[in-house]
Amino acid sequence: MLLAFGPALAACGAGHRCVIDRGCPSQAAVPTCEAAPGDVVALGELAARGRTLAGQRVAVRGVLRAGSPSCTELECGPDRRCCNTCGAPLMLFPGPAERGSAAAPLATSWGCEGDDTELCCEHAPGPDPVIVVGTLRARGGLHLEAESACAP
C-alpha cells in the first residue's frame, strides 16, 4: 500500500525515478489469524499494564499506520526534486472500538521508507484492526519488537 504525503512530484530529474513513479514493492495482505494468539491486549490496557508486561511476548490489537515521517533536508533543485530519503515508524493506533479512550499509539520495530514523494511500508497499513505479536520493550516509551501480524 502506498502512503502519500506532501505533493505528488512526478518529475524527479534525468535518470532518477521517484518512488511515486516506480512504485513500492508488492506487499502481501495481512493474513487472517488461524487461531487466537493468546490473550490479546488492547492499546488502552497498555497505559495501565505496559511496564509490567515489558520484556514479555504479547499480542496487541490496533490499526497499522505510518507514524510521522522524517526526511533528509537536501536542496534538490528543479532537475531532481525527490533527492531526499524519508522514513517513518509503522505504528499501532487505537482501532474503532477504542476511539476516545486514553490509548496511545505504539511504535513497532517495522518501518516505512521512501523519498519526498511516497513512503513504502514493510507491512501494508490499512483501516482494519490487526493483531501484532512481539516482545514489548520499555525504552523511554513502550516499543513492540514485532514478529508477526494477522487480521482477526
Order of alpha helices (4+ residues) and beta strands (2+ residues): beta-alpha-beta-alpha-beta-beta-beta-beta-beta-beta-beta
